Amino acid sequence: MAGERWKTVRSRWQNHWRLMLGVAVLATTLAAVCLHFDAKLGGLLEEAERSAYDTVVTRFTERREVSSQVVLVTIDQPSLERIRANEQYALNFGSWPYSRNLWARVVEQLEAEGARAIVFDAVMDERGTDESMDLTFAQVLQETSTPFYLGVSTHANAPLLPPADFGAAVVEVDTPIQAADAFPEEAGAETFEDGAPEAVLPAVAPEQLARALAFPVRANGRTLPALDYATSSGERLPSHPVPPIPVLVGAVDGFGLVEPESDADGFMRRTRFVYSDGPNAFATLPVRVAADLLGASAIEFAGRTLRLGSRTYAVDADGSAGIDFGGQLHDRFTSVPLISVLDAWVHRGQGQPTGLPPDVFRGKVVVIGGNAVGLNDVKATSFSSHEPGVVKQAAVLDTLLGNGRFITRAPLGVSLALVFGVAFASVVLLMTTRWTPLEIAWPLGLYAGMSWVTGPVLGLTNTYVLTALPALAGVLASVSAVAFNHLVANEETAFIRQAFSRFMEPKLVEQMIAQRELPRLDGENVEITAFFSDIRGFSTFSERFKDDPRNLVRLLNTYLTRVSAALLKEGGCLDKYIGDAVVCLFGAPMRQVDHALRGCKGALAAKAAVDRLRDEFRVQGLPDMYTRIGVNTAVNFVGNFGSEQLFSYTAIGDGMNLAARLEGANKAYGSVIMIGPRTYELAREHIEVRELDRVRVAGKTEAVTVYELLALKGGLDARKRETVARYHAALALYRAARFEEAAAVLEARRAEDPEDGPTQALLERCQRYAKAPPTDFDGVANLDK
């Protein structure tokens, strides 16, 4: 069965592979067009691709290992509450946003803990209410050796800075305040004196500000993304970095952009590394930090790579890359609450244990950021819709300093190759199998299933291959394939209706089509019941019309029509006419569990139709027309047979041969309808028969029992029953080689049914054998033809 199924699939492929290829190419082209015009179509494909990206990323890139490069100091809700509840902290630092002397203490403590660098994921572009605290913070930054990096935001009203001259000498910005004024002599004394000496905050020249905020970039012909923002009307206007407070310009080791870099749906998935406002290029905060730590004097782009010092990173053609978050913030990074760092500073000053985990900050880059709900710094990533915004800076920094693998997009050609592959596989699968459940399940499963194709690629190579686009192409190809299948099905149905309506009852043809029990036109082994009939003495009959062949044809057509109608009414399938002979099949092409009984009913109906026709011919003075019928049930090979020029639906096999032999054997037995043993076995409960003999067909060694079909069950009159009983008694004596006794039984009451052909035939054989007994008699007659 599997082999036949495979032959069918291969045949469909051979017949339609060019069409399948064309459908795949068309689906790929349509998908590419949708991708090109997606913005004009409302961005639906982009939205679907983002959703697919999230599915693939969360399923195949999540990892539980904690970063060894980056540690977080989180401004969490407990820290806010405990600082507010601590009178000394509240007096010294105020409420959120805290006085900048708080951050000075945090910096001092982190340096004492051995931090590699400190990154503040926020901006300081407004002076504090107590400007001396700003100066104090700046002086602490200058005095500590741990690098400190600060974020900068952008705004349309910010000044456009002149081009930065990175070759000019660095001008230091003085901070006129003494360290003793900043903190009490005892670290544990949490008070500050009023009336601290006033200081004039330094001014920063635009050239110096540009030098501090910008960073050298070698774009190598690449156009850097512009700093801009979208207005409510959708117009994009240029923006520029907002300068930090002047006192920090010379104290902070570097500044970086903290742009949200969110997609249209508000999710953070990608980063651009560098932006430009025209005169200058500005690095994002993680890139600015990594550049210093890796000893890079400039950021360099070359093709699809980003270089920082000796490190090279794969990026997309536009210079961006997907952020490899690797999971949620709490799974990927060690977090220390802000309050714990403040308490550690106090405990250290008092000579007490800090209470921090040993070496939690040593050799690590410490990123300070908020994760309290009230700070409104909640962002969405592929892993969570509620993540602190600091997760972006931490994840990018971890990649830059760690494994160096961002998520990049596969070249468009690779994605389109996958698009074509999915489309081609879809159309081949559906057009060759033509299985309705698969036609429904395959398109529905494409979106869910595609992530299992592109996901492993992402997991192994950090390369994202478009996922929604191949699924779209696969659906388009599937719809085309299903449409083709239904078109072919309609054509096949029309073919079946046209091909079989001429030799099957039309109602059965429609039933066969409705039940989808279409024949296997390429052939199959099926148990069927075959019907053969022929006109006795047709040569003599046609002799009467040798001068009037047209009338002979009319009479023959009448005969064939009457016999065929009787067979069709019982569900038979007309196989062929061979001159005056009729061949009919029961049980094919439509399966019929009662095909043997139908064959018997059809034979009796055909005999009755011929008897009525004989009466009509007799009235018209036409010669008598007498038919003989053979019926046999067996497994035969059924299908279309013939040549390229002419073929027909028929059956071949020994069962068909025996049916034909039984039809001819009626002549020797004087019977009208002879049936084979399997037919009798299947229909015996519904028919009246006479066991005629055991016969051996030419070319076969096994003998079979044959029967004369007389009527349906209960249809025999008393006289015929007596004749059959007498015949069976004589047949038993005949098989015992008691030929004279058998002849005597047949002669005893022969006059009661003198026209019974089988009785006369067996009587003549018994009389002949009584006079000349045969040698090696086994009670089996040979059918030579």
N, C-alpha and C positions, 0 to 999 in steps of 0.2 A: 504493500500500500504506500509506504514511504517512497519507494522507487518510482511508482506511478505519479505521485505528487511532485516529485522532483522533475520528472520528465515534463509535466505540465508547466511548471515554473520556468524551466529552461526553454520550452517552446515559446512561452509568452515573451521571454527576454529576447530570443532570436527574432521574433516578429516585430517587436516594438522598441528595441533599444535606441533607435534613432529618435523616436518620439520622446522617450524617457530623458535622453540627453538634452533635447530641445526644451523640455519642460523645466529641467534643472537650470539650464542657462537662463531661461526667461525668469524663473523665480529669483535667481541670484541678481539679475539685472534690476528687477522690480525692488528687491530689498536694498540694493545700492542706491537706487533713485530715491527711495523713502529716506535713506540715511542722509542723502545730499540735501533734500528739501525738508528735512525734519523740522527745522525752525519755522518754516512757513506752514507746516501741518500742526503746529501747536506744541512741538517738542514731545510728542507722545512716545516716539521711539527712544529718545534720550531718557525719558522718565523710566521706561521699561528697562533700559540698559543699566540705569543707576540701581534699580531694584535688583536686577540680576547680579550686578557687581556686589551689592551688599550680601546677597545670599552666598555667592562664591567665596567672598573674603571671610565671612564669619565661619563658614564651614571648613575651609581649607587652610587658613593662615593663623587661626587662633592657637596660641601657645601659652603655657602656664609659667614658664621660667621668668623669674624676676630680673629686671635689668641690673647689670653689674656696672653700668656707666652713670646712671642718672638716679638721683634720690629727690623726693619732693618734700618741701616744707609747705604744709597746707594751711591756709587760713580757713579753718573749718568752723562750724557753728559752736562746738564746745569752746574753742579758743576765744571766739568773740564774747561768749557768755562769761567765761572765767576772767578775761581781762576787764570786762565791765564790772564784775563782782569784786575784783581785787582793788581796794581803795588806792593803794600805792600806784598800781599800774594805771588805773583810771586817772589819777592825778598827773602822772608823768607823761602818759601817751594820749590821753583824751579818749574820745570815741571814734569809731570808724568814719572816715579814713584817718588812721592814727598819725600822730606827730612823727616826723621822720627820725627823731632820735630813737624810736623803737627799732627801726630798720638798722640804725647804726649798731645797736646792741646785738641784733641778730647776726649782722656781718661779723662782728668781733667773735661771737661764739662759734660761728661756722668756721672761721679761720682757725680758732683754737682746736676745733674738731678735725682739722686737716682736710677741709674741702678743697677740691681741685679748682673749682670756679663756682661763682654764684650768679644765677640768672633770675632776674626779677621780671615775672610775666605781668607787667603793668607799666603804666607811663607815669612820669612825674613832670607834667608840663604846666602846673600851676603852683605858685608859691604858697607855702604854708602860712597859717595865721601867725605863727612865730617864726620869722625868717631866720632867727639865730639857730633854730633846729635844722633848717636846711643847710646852713653853713657847717653846723656840727657834723651832720651826716656826710657832707662833702669832704671834710677834713679826715673823718674816720676812713673813708674810702681811699684817700690819698696815703694814709699811713699804713693801711693793711696791704699785705703782699698778695692776697687772694684776688684774682681778677673778678670784677663785678660788671655785669651787663644789664642794660636796662632797655625796655621796650619804648618804641615811639609809635604814635598813631598818625593818621593823615587827615587832612581837611582841606576843603576848597579855599578857605580863607587864609590858610597858612602861607607865609612868604615863599616865593620862589628863590631858592638859593643859587648863588653863582656856581659855576663849575668848580669842583674841588680840585685844588692843586696838591696832589699827594707828594710832590717833590719838594714842597716848601718845608722849612723848619717848623717843628711843632712849637706853638706858643703856649706856655703854661698859663693857666688862669689862677690868679692868687685868691686865697680864701682867708681874709683878714680876721681870724678868730683863733684864740688859743685853746689848746686841748684842755687846760685846767678849767676853762669856762664851760666846757661841754659836759663834763661829768664830775661828780663829787669825788673826793679822794678815795672814799670807800665805795667799792662797787655795790655793797649791800645797802648803802643809804640811798633811798629811792626818791630823793628830792632835788629840786633845782631851785637856785636863788632867783628871785625876781631882779629886774634891773641889770640883766646881763649886758655887757658893753654892746652898743649898737655897732653894726658894721654896714658898710656900703656894699651891696651886692655887685659883683663885677659885671661889666657888660661884655658881650661876646660879639666879635665882628662876624658878619655874614660869611666871610671866607673861612674863618675858623670853625664856624658852625657847620658849614658844608663839609669841611675836612673831617669833623667828628662824626657826622651822621652818614655820609656817603662811604662807599667802599669800592676799591678798584675792581673792575670787571672787564675781562677780555671776552667779548661776545663772539668774535670771529665771524662777523656778518649776520649774526642772529639778531632779530628785533626783540628787545626786551619788553615784557608786558608793561603797559602804562599804568601809572597810579591814577585812578579815576573813581568816580562813584556815580550811581544811577539816581536821577531825580525821580520824583513821583510820576512825572510824565514819561519816564523811560529814557530820557536823554542822559548821556554820559558826559560828565564835566570833569576836567582835570583837577587833581588834588595834589597836595604836597605834604611832606613830613611836618608835624607840629613840633617845634623845638622844645627840648626839655628846659627846665629852669636853668638859667645861665650858670649858676654855681656848680652844677653837676657836669657841665660840658668837659671840663678838664679833669674831673675826678673819676668819672665812669670810664672803664676800659673800653667799652664799645656799646653802640646802640644798634638795635635791629627792629625792623617793622613787626608789629603784632597785628597784622591785618587778619580778619576772620577767615578769608579764603573759603567761604562756604559755597556749595553748589546752589542751584536754583531752588532746591527743596530745603535749604537751610542746613544740610549735613556737611560736615567737614570730611572730605575724602582725599583732597589733593593739596599740594603746595607748589608755589612757583619759584621759590628760593631767592629770586632777585626781581626788583621792580625798578622802573625808571620814571622820572617826571620830566625828562627831556635833557637838562644839563647834567644830571647826576644819576647814578645807579645806587640803589639802597638794598642791602641784604635783609632777609628776614632774620629775626632774632636768633633762631637756632643756627643758621648758617654763619652769622657774625661770630657767635661763640666758637663754633667748630673751626672757623678759619684761623682764629688766634691759637686755639689749642693744638691745631695741626700744623701751625707755622706757615700758613698760606698768606702770601702778600697780596694775592688777588684771587678772584673767582674766575675760573676759565671754563667756557663752554666749547666743546668740539664735537660736532655731529650729535650723537645721542648720548653724550657723556658730560658730566660735570666734574671738574677737578678742583680739589682743595689741597694745596701742597702736594704731597705724594699720594694722596688718596683719590681714587676715581670712582664715580658713581654713575650707574646707568640711569638715564632720564629719557623722557619722551622727546619727540622731534621739536616740540614747542618749548622745551626747557622745563617742563613741569614733571611731576611724578606723583603717584599715589602714595599716601602715607601708610606705612606698615605698622598699624597700631598693635597688632598681635593679640588683641583682647581688650578687656575693659581696664580702666585705670588701676583699680585696686588689685587686679591680678598681675599687672606688669611692673608696677613700680612700688618701692618701699616708700611709705608716707609717714612723715613725722609731723604732728600738730605744731602750729606756731607757738602755742602756750608752753609746750615742752621745751622748745629752744629758749624762750624767755626765762623760764624757771631754771634751766641749766646755766644761763648766764649769771643769774643771781647766786645759785649754789656754788658755782665756780669762784665767784668773788668772795664768798664766805668760807672757802676752803672745804666745801662739802662735795660729795659725789654729784655729778650732773644729773644722774637719773636717765641719761640717754643710753641706748644700746651701744656697746663698744664698737668703735670704728664704723658706725652707721654712715658717717659722712666722709670718712677718710678716703682720699683719692677719687671721690665722686664729684660729678657736676651736680650742684644743688639748684633745683628750680623752685622758686617761691611763687605760689599761685593760690587763688581762692577756689574753694569747693563748697562754701556755705551758700545755701539757697538765697539768702538775702543779698549776696554780692552780684546777682544777676549775670554770672559768668557761666551759664549752662549752655552747652553745645550738644549737638547730635553727631554721632559717628555711626559707622556701619554696625558696630557692636552694641550701641546703646543710644537711645534718644535723649538721655539725661546724663551727660558727662561734663565734668568741669573743663572749662576751656583750656586749662593748663595741659591737658592730655596731648594736645597737638604739639606744643613746644617740647614736651618730654619725649614724645614718640619720634619726632624728627631728629632731635638731638641724639637719642639712643641709636638711631640708624646711622647718623653721620659719624658717630664715634665708635659704633659697634660693628655690626655685620655689613653695613654699607649697602644694603639691598632695599631700595624702594620698589614700589609696585609700578611697573611700566606697562604701557599698552603694546600689544603685538602690532607689528606693521600692518597697515590696512590690507595689504595683499594676503597676509597670513589669515586674517579674519575672513576675507572674501573667499579664500580657498576652503575654509571650514564651512562657510555659508553654502558654497557649491556642493561640498561633500554631503552636508546634511540634506540639502534639497534633492540631490541625486539619490541618496540612500532612501529618502522618503518615497520618492516616486517609483523607484525600482521595487521596494518592498511592497507597496500597496498595489501596484499594477501587476505584479507577478503572482502575489498570493490571492488578491481579490477576496479577502476574508473580512466580512462586515464588522465583527468585533474589533479587529485591528484597525480598520478604517476610522473607527470612533476613538479608540484608545491612543493611537499613535499621535495624532495632532495634540490631544489633550496632555499627553505625557512629554511633549517636546520641551516646554518651558521648564518643567521640573527636572527633566532628564538632562538638559543641556549643561546644567551646572556640574553634573558628574562627568562631563567631557572636558570642559574648560577648567574645572576646579583642580584636578590633579596637576594640570600644567602650571597653574598659578602656584600651587603648593610647592612644586619642585623648582620652578624657575623665577617666581615672583613676576611672571608676565601674564597679564590679563588679556585673554582673547575674547573678542566680542561674543556675548552669550545670547542676548535677546535677538540680535539680528539673524543669526543662524536659525533660531527657533522660528522667527517670522518667515524666513525663506522656506523652512521645512513645512510650516503650515500652508503657505501658498502652494508649494509643490504637492502637499497632501490633498488639498482641496482640488487641485487640477487632476490628480490621479484618481480621486474618488469620482469626480465628474466623468472622467474617461471610463472608469469601471462601470458606472451606471449607463453610459452611452453604449458601451460594449454589451452590457447585460440586456439593454433594450434591443440592440441589434440581434443578439443571440436569441432573445425571446421571440423576436419577429421571425428569425430563421427557424426556430423550433416550431413555431406555430405554422409557418408556411410549409416546412418540410414534413411535419407529422400529421397535419390536418387532413391530408389526402389519404392517409392510410391508418388513421386512428379516429375514434369518435371525437368530434370537436370538444365535447364537454370534458373528456378525459385529457385532452391536450391542455385546456385551460386549467384543469385541476393540477396537472403536472407542473405547469408554469407557476401557479399560485403557491404550490407547496415546495417550489424550488427543487423539484426532483428531476432536474434536467439530465438527459442521458450523457454518459461519458462517450462522446463521439470518437475518442481515440481508442475505445475498446476496453472491455472488462469481462471477467468471468462471472456469469450470473446463471442461476438455475431458472430456466424458463420452460414453458410448455409450447411445443411446436405443433402446428396444424398443417397437414398436406392433404389436398383433395385433387381429384382428377376425374374426368368424364370417361366412363366405361365405353369403349368402342367409339372413340371420337373420330377415328379415321372413317368408319362406316357412316357415322353421322354426317361428316363433312362431304362424303361422297355424293350425298343427295343434292348438295349445293355447289357442285363443281362448276356449273354454268351460271350460278347466281351467288358469287362470293360476297356481294354486298349484303344479301339477306343472311348469309352465314355469320358475317361479322355482327349484324344486328342481334341475332339470336345468341351468339356467344357473349356479347356485351350484356344482354339481359341476364343471362345465367351468372356471369361474374358479378354483376351489380347485386343480384338477389343474395348470392352467397356472401359477398363482402359485407352487405348491410347486416346480415345475421351475425357475422363475426364481430363487426364493429360495435354492435349493440351490446355484446358481452364483454367489451373492453379489449378486444384484440387489436394488434397492430399489424396491418397488412404489410407483408414483407415484399412480395413480388407476384407477378403473374408470369407463368411460363406456358405460353399457349393457352390451353384450357385449364391448366393447373393453377391452384391458389395456394400460396404459402403465407401463413399468418403466425405471429408470435404473441404469446400471453406472458406477462411478467416483465416485459421490456418493450420500450424504454422505461415505462413507468412501472415501478415495483408494485406487485400485486401478490399478497400472501396467499391468495386463493387462486393462483394462476392455473393450477391443474383442474380445478372445478370449472373455472371459466372456459378453459379449453374444451372440456366435455360438453358444457352447455352450448358453446359455440358450434361444436360438431353436430349436436342434435338439432340445433336451430338451422344449421346449413342443410342438413338432410331434410328437415321439414320444409324449408323453402324450396328445395329442389323437387320434393314430392308435389308441392302445389304447382310448380312450374311445369311438371310433367303432365299434370291434369290440363293445364292451359294449352300445352302443345298438342295434347291428344284431341282436344276440342277443335283445334285449328288444323288438324290433320297433319301435324308435323311429326317427325320421328321421335321415338322415345329418347330421353336424356337421363342417364342413370349415372350417379357419382359414387366414388369410393373415397374413404377418408382415413387417414392415419394420424394418430395423436400420440406424442411421446414427451415425457418430462425428463430433463437432464440438465447438467451444467454445461453451458456452451459459451463460447467467446462471442460477445455481442458488441457491435460498433459499426463504424463506417468502413466499407471495403470497396476496393475498386482501383481505378487508375487515376492519374491526374486529369484525364478527360472525363471520366464518368465514375461515380461511386454512389453507393447507396447504403442505407442502414439495414443490416441483416445480421445473421448469426451463423457461425460455423462450428462444427464439432461432431462427435460420434452421435450425440443425441439427435441432431438434425438428420443425420444419415438414417438412423433407425426409424424416425418418423416417416421418412420417405419410403423406406422398405415396408413399413407396416401398411402404408396406403396401397402399395402394389400387391402386398400379400393378401389383401381382401379377395382378390380374384381366385386364389387357390382355395380359400376357405368359404367362398360364397357369402361373405359378410359384407357389411356396408361401412361400419366404423370400427377400426381396430386400434386399441390403445396399449401403451407399454406398461411395464410393471410399476415404475415410479409414479406414473399418472394414476394408476389404480390405487396405489398405496396412499396417496395424498387425498384422493377424492372418494374413496370406497364408502364412506359413511353417507354419501349423497347420491350415489348412482347405482343402477342395476346393470350387471355385466354377466357375460358368459365367458368362463375360462376356455379359450380356444385350444391352446396347445403350448408346448415348450418348443422354442425355435432357436436356431443358431444362425446368426447373421454371417454372411460371407466375410472371411478375414478375421473372425472372432472365434475363440474356443469356448467361451462361456455361454451357456444357454440361458434364455430369458423366457418368462411366461408372458404370453400375450392374451389380451381379452377383447371380446366384442362388446362395445358399448351399446346398450339396448334402450335405456331410458333413464330419467332421473328417479330417485328413490320413490318407490310406490307407484311407478308409472307402468308396470307390466300387468297385462291381463292374465287370467288364470291359464288360458291355453298356452301362452308363451312361457309362463313359469314352468308348466309341465314339460314343455319341449326342452327347456334349459336343464331341468333336473334330469330328464332322460339322457341328454347329451353328456352331462357330467358323469353319470353312471357308466355310460359306454366308454367315455374317455379314460376312466380308471381301469376298466378291463383292457382297453387298448394298450395303456402303458405297461400293463402286466403281460403283454404279448398274447392275450386271450382274444384273438381277433374274431373268431367265429362267434363267441359269446357276445362280444361288443356289437357285432353286426346284428345279431338277433335282437338285442335291446333296442337298437335304432329302428329295426324293421317293425317291431311289435306294434307301435302306435304311430307309425310314420304318416299314415293317412290323415291323422288329425291336424297335422301342420305340414302339408306336402311341399310348400314353398320355402321351407327353412333351409337356406343354403348350407350353413355349417353341418347340419345333420346329413345332408346328401354327400358333402365332401368327405366327412369322416366315414360314412358308410362305404363309399367307394374304396377308400384307402384300406379299410378293414377287410373288405371282400378280396381286394388284390393281395394283401399280405397273407390272408388265409390260404389262398391258392399257392402263393410263392413266398413263404416266410423270409424276411430279410436277415442277413447275417449281422452280428454285433448290434442288435437292436437295443437302443437306449431310450426310446420314447421321445426323441427330440427330432424335430423336422428341420431341414436346412433351407434357409432363405437365400437363394442364389442371386436374386436381384430384387 
